[in-house]
């Protein structure tokens, strides 16, 4: 009981969604009656409507109460709470005690008005509070276990346990006897506790998009990112305000709800703990629970394809896959690589510094590729190697270097750009196009000239842009190369004075 005399008090009320019969209005009425009997003046009230008491997170009312107390500006000296469980059902009972102690340390008393004991700090009160807190925590654990068992049972019967339907599906409310009651729109809930919810296929246009996604993934061998980009470019709707993403495409390709399977307990997040994924043997599944959007064969093909793409191939396995393609088709092309059972062409390019290099290591003849493709890949590899070599030399010389773009640097106050060019046969003589204009503008161009067969770099030139005013580019040829010899070096080592 509170001491007699006028006391300023604040009310704290909380009700979770599982206990609406324990409503905040009921608690407030009881607390006001208690305050009148104890001659208390209520200065403020803090509410948490439909909030769980398991943690402090998501309880703005209690957080606001603590902030007011910590600020030292509280106009009250007592906090009235209905009972110990309204303060919280913290799974660690020491946490509940800590929050009460923080109030008491600031000179604020916490009074549990519906409890049979006085919160006066006596050993008996401390013992009973500890028991009540343990009982409140245990109640939540028991309720969680009961709810989980009910969810498992209803999933095994083929009913959905919360959440949204997802693209291409809709939620259907069913009566207790299994009769359809209507489609639930986003945000709507079933109107009877005895009702159940299942899935039904969505509109035909969404089903068509799902089938297209499977076709692009399996038939065209497109990636999740590529599929999302194509759908966005075509203006396909996701039924939300967000565009298509690789994550959404992956969900459509991997979630077995699209083949009519109801799944529950994929992850665990009980008692407001951090969510963690469960092993597949812990999943609760009901096959053929509702009409499928995608056939089981098509879904299994997508699963096999995803596993193949995620396989960790060794270098020897990748090269053997190229040899198998050559034996089967008599040639190897990027299209054949992507259509084959092995890694994609991009995987070879990343692993072996270019597709051409991989084909050479595999002993596959290059004429099976167009000459322009060979040249393009080779030039890309030369550019990458020269860039790495140039950065290494600048680092060894302890130069003050600032990267402006992948192949443009500022060395002290001078801007330099690396440019590798192939030999062209577009004029009377073999020539090379050297672009001088660039954004941002540079002072020097380090020009790496490929030989006439475009097989290897032959010469390096340090071209001052100022020597060619009003020129966006120059066209050195085999006839005019001599005039550029004053800028020439045998290689990057010679350019840095190392050879």
Phi, psi and omega in degrees: 000148178280156176293149179290155185116158183291120182238134177274129185225153172247147178256140171235124180232144180213141173218132177268166183294337179279352186226052181293338175291343175262053193291159179294328178294321176297315180297316182298319179298316179295320181291323179292321175300317180297318181297321179297317181293328183263010177060046180257143174257119182276121182259335182199162178222135181242129185238147168229097183273128177061039182244136177288148179262014183289325181223173176278340180295140177075017178240078185298328180297310180292323177297319178295322177299313180296322180295319177297318180293316181295328181290345182076011182253016180293133178266014182228160179241358182219143173246123179262125179234145184298305177206181184297322182291332178289330175296324176159153174251050182300133181290336171258108186295339177293334179293316177298318179296324181296317181294322177293320179296322178299323177292314183297324179295330178274007178087016181251127179268139176254123182241124177266102195286331183266001179275157183275358181243158175269130180278069186255009178082004180288160179302321180296315180297319179297317179296315182292321178299317178299319178294316180297320180295319177296320179294321179296318179294318181294325178301317180294321179295317179295319179296320179298317180295319179295316179297319181297317179297322178293320179295321178298315182296316181290326176296318178297336176275353176099018181256151182276143181246079173076171178089175180272166182280321184097168183297135176083000179229159176224155177270132179245125176279135179239146175286174180299336179268002178090010179276133179299137179246346179140161179283134176271125177282162179306129180092344179278152178235162176296146186264358178228135179301331182279351179289159177234166183231138174224181178259152167222153178301146181278195181301153181302324182293325177289322177297323179296320178296320179298316178295325177294321179299317178295322179294317179295323182286317185269318186272319181264356177058037179276155177275169177300318180296317180295321178296315179298319180296319180294316180297321178293321180293331178274354179077022179292136183273147175257007183067010173228180179278355183262151178283175176293144179225163178298326180295317180294319177298317179298320179300319180293326183277341187241343183276120185283007172293338180285352174250017175087017181260128175267125184235140180221156177071034172295327179221163182241130175212056182278150176055036176062028176278172178293134182292137176223148182285143177263154173295151184300330181291345177269352180292147175254120187232147172224107180286153178053039179283337180203175184292132182280152174265325182240144179290153180297321179298316180295319179296317180294324177298319178295322179295318178295318180296319179294320178296321178297318182291331181271357182297140178272096182279138171278166179300316181295320179296320179294317180292323176298324178297323176294318180296321178298320178297318181294321179294321184284319187250349183077002178199168178225125177229160176304324180295318178293324179296313181293330181276347182278178182280351183272193179297164179284164181298324179297327180296320176295319181297318180288320185287320189246023180058041177125148180293323181296319178298319179296319180293324177294318179294328179279352181074024180269133183294135182287334182302348178288348177253148175300146181300322180297323178293318178300313181298318182296314180295318181296317180296324178297318179294317179298317180299316180296316181295318179295322178298314179297320180293319180295315178298321180296317180294319179296323178293318179297328179275005178054039179284149176280093188248136174232122180284125177264321176211176183305332181230025178227134183225157170251114178255107192057247181252016183246134178261132184230141178231138177267134181221120175252129183232146178270162176280134181247156177234052184258356181230194184293330181232154174305135187217171180225135179265121181245111181275124179263322179288135184204154176241109006281160179295145181238165178267327181225148173243120173273103186264120175259115185261124174285157177287177187292339177268357180057037179259332182205158176288134185254328187205152177239136181233141173254098188265115173286123181296330181294338179284351181230066181295148178063022177245121174282331178202162176236158183235073175298142178229175178299340180276331186247006182300331184300326182288347179258004183296333179294342178260001194270149173221156181288338180181182180294327177299317179293325180298325179267010177072028181259359180216000000 
